[in-house]
Amino acid sequence: MTQLNEALLGILACPNCRSSLVVDYEASELVCAKPECGLAYPVRDSIPILLVDEARAPGHRRVEVPSDASADDETHVVARDEDE
């Protein structure tokens, strides 16, 4: 993930709880700084996707679903870390 604009980061907030967001460059995510929330929002092509429905919950990892997967396969988009 490329660097995100610092001015942009200064005005972004978690859509779920309105807390500040922290950049996780390794995971290409913006993570809510409030521990009670902790949602991680994906950053795709340097664009933060700040939709709660797209966020990864704490303790889960995002699993890429192939674009040719059927709609039934999309139920497996997120997996718990302890399932590894």
ZADO-1210 file (C-alpha; in nm, 4 decimals, padded with zeros to 6 digits):
<atoms>
<atom x="00.0000" y="00.0000" z="00.0000" code="MET" pos="1"/>
<atom x="00.1274" y="00.3439" z="-00.0827" code="THR" pos="2"/>
<atom x="00.1433" y="00.6250" z="00.1699" code="GLN" pos="3"/>
<atom x="-00.1904" y="00.7889" z="00.2451" code="LEU" pos="4"/>
<atom x="-00.2199" y="01.1661" z="00.2538" code="ASN" pos="5"/>
<atom x="-00.1673" y="01.2907" z="00.6110" code="GLU" pos="6"/>
<atom x="-00.4310" y="01.5648" z="00.5693" code="ALA" pos="7"/>
<atom x="-00.6843" y="01.3011" z="00.4629" code="LEU" pos="8"/>
<atom x="-00.5960" y="01.0801" z="00.7595" code="LEU" pos="9"/>
<atom x="-00.6496" y="01.3771" z="00.9896" code="GLY" pos="10"/>
<atom x="-01.0145" y="01.4119" z="00.8907" code="ILE" pos="11"/>
<atom x="-01.1146" y="01.0466" z="00.8497" code="LEU" pos="12"/>
<atom x="-01.3014" y="00.8743" z="01.1316" code="ALA" pos="13"/>
<atom x="-01.4419" y="00.5292" z="01.1932" code="CYS" pos="14"/>
<atom x="-01.7936" y="00.5229" z="01.0440" code="PRO" pos="15"/>
<atom x="-01.9053" y="00.2882" z="01.3214" code="ASN" pos="16"/>
<atom x="-01.7976" y="00.4837" z="01.6329" code="CYS" pos="17"/>
<atom x="-01.6422" y="00.8092" z="01.5022" code="ARG" pos="18"/>
<atom x="-01.2999" y="00.7405" z="01.6603" code="SER" pos="19"/>
<atom x="-00.9726" y="00.8089" z="01.4810" code="SER" pos="20"/>
<atom x="-00.8169" y="00.5575" z="01.2432" code="LEU" pos="21"/>
<atom x="-00.4640" y="00.4132" z="01.2496" code="VAL" pos="22"/>
<atom x="-00.2870" y="00.2991" z="00.9324" code="VAL" pos="23"/>
<atom x="-00.1765" y="-00.0648" z="00.9124" code="ASP" pos="24"/>
<atom x="00.0423" y="-00.0578" z="00.5998" code="TYR" pos="25"/>
<atom x="00.1243" y="-00.4297" z="00.6211" code="GLU" pos="26"/>
<atom x="-00.2420" y="-00.5317" z="00.6064" code="ALA" pos="27"/>
<atom x="-00.3454" y="-00.2375" z="00.3806" code="SER" pos="28"/>
<atom x="-00.6111" y="-00.1330" z="00.6303" code="GLU" pos="29"/>
<atom x="-00.7244" y="00.1606" z="00.8400" code="LEU" pos="30"/>
<atom x="-00.7956" y="00.0328" z="01.1904" code="VAL" pos="31"/>
<atom x="-01.0243" y="00.2019" z="01.4423" code="CYS" pos="32"/>
<atom x="-00.8213" y="00.3262" z="01.7395" code="ALA" pos="33"/>
<atom x="-01.1027" y="00.2577" z="01.9871" code="LYS" pos="34"/>
<atom x="-01.0393" y="-00.0899" z="02.1362" code="PRO" pos="35"/>
<atom x="-01.4113" y="-00.1557" z="02.1907" code="GLU" pos="36"/>
<atom x="-01.4691" y="-00.1137" z="01.8164" code="CYS" pos="37"/>
<atom x="-01.1420" y="-00.2066" z="01.6435" code="GLY" pos="38"/>
<atom x="-01.2913" y="-00.2484" z="01.2959" code="LEU" pos="39"/>
<atom x="-01.0339" y="-00.2641" z="01.0154" code="ALA" pos="40"/>
<atom x="-01.1311" y="-00.0994" z="00.6864" code="TYR" pos="41"/>
<atom x="-00.9584" y="-00.2118" z="00.3653" code="PRO" pos="42"/>
<atom x="-00.7571" y="00.0262" z="00.1483" code="VAL" pos="43"/>
<atom x="-00.7768" y="-00.0654" z="-00.2214" code="ARG" pos="44"/>
<atom x="-00.5736" y="00.1195" z="-00.4842" code="ASP" pos="45"/>
<atom x="-00.4931" y="00.3870" z="-00.2201" code="SER" pos="46"/>
<atom x="-00.8662" y="00.4431" z="-00.1583" code="ILE" pos="47"/>
<atom x="-00.9982" y="00.3767" z="00.1947" code="PRO" pos="48"/>
<atom x="-01.3205" y="00.1749" z="00.1827" code="ILE" pos="49"/>
<atom x="-01.4975" y="00.3149" z="00.4891" code="LEU" pos="50"/>
<atom x="-01.8054" y="00.0955" z="00.4838" code="LEU" pos="51"/>
<atom x="-01.8942" y="-00.0984" z="00.7980" code="VAL" pos="52"/>
<atom x="-02.0136" y="-00.3876" z="00.5795" code="ASP" pos="53"/>
<atom x="-01.6645" y="-00.4071" z="00.4217" code="GLU" pos="54"/>
<atom x="-01.4772" y="-00.3840" z="00.7539" code="ALA" pos="55"/>
<atom x="-01.2963" y="-00.6737" z="00.9174" code="ARG" pos="56"/>
<atom x="-01.3875" y="-00.7347" z="01.2816" code="ALA" pos="57"/>
<atom x="-01.1080" y="-00.7696" z="01.5398" code="PRO" pos="58"/>
<atom x="-00.9826" y="-01.1275" z="01.5586" code="GLY" pos="59"/>
<atom x="-01.0720" y="-01.2022" z="01.1966" code="HIS" pos="60"/>
<atom x="-00.8643" y="-01.1983" z="00.8827" code="ARG" pos="61"/>
<atom x="-00.9800" y="-01.1085" z="00.5332" code="ARG" pos="62"/>
<atom x="-00.9805" y="-01.3899" z="00.2797" code="VAL" pos="63"/>
<atom x="-00.9856" y="-01.2996" z="-00.0886" code="GLU" pos="64"/>
<atom x="-01.2701" y="-01.4575" z="-00.2839" code="VAL" pos="65"/>
<atom x="-01.1993" y="-01.5238" z="-00.6530" code="PRO" pos="66"/>
<atom x="-01.4021" y="-01.3012" z="-00.8856" code="SER" pos="67"/>
<atom x="-01.5524" y="-01.6080" z="-01.0540" code="ASP" pos="68"/>
<atom x="-01.6848" y="-01.7480" z="-00.7231" code="ALA" pos="69"/>
<atom x="-02.0585" y="-01.7979" z="-00.6929" code="SER" pos="70"/>
<atom x="-02.2710" y="-01.5864" z="-00.4596" code="ALA" pos="71"/>
<atom x="-02.2834" y="-01.8785" z="-00.2130" code="ASP" pos="72"/>
<atom x="-01.9027" y="-01.8682" z="-00.1787" code="ASP" pos="73"/>
<atom x="-01.9119" y="-01.5090" z="-00.0522" code="GLU" pos="74"/>
<atom x="-02.0305" y="-01.6298" z="00.2881" code="THR" pos="75"/>
<atom x="-01.6700" y="-01.7383" z="00.3506" code="HIS" pos="76"/>
<atom x="-01.5060" y="-01.3978" z="00.3013" code="VAL" pos="77"/>
<atom x="-01.3969" y="-01.3599" z="00.6654" code="VAL" pos="78"/>
<atom x="-01.2368" y="-01.6294" z="00.8805" code="ALA" pos="79"/>
<atom x="-01.1370" y="-01.6291" z="01.2459" code="ARG" pos="80"/>
<atom x="-00.7625" y="-01.6114" z="01.3081" code="ASP" pos="81"/>
<atom x="-00.7734" y="-01.9185" z="01.5316" code="GLU" pos="82"/>
<atom x="-00.9063" y="-02.1256" z="01.2386" code="ASP" pos="83"/>
<atom x="-00.5627" y="-02.1198" z="01.0720" code="GLU" pos="84"/>
</atoms>
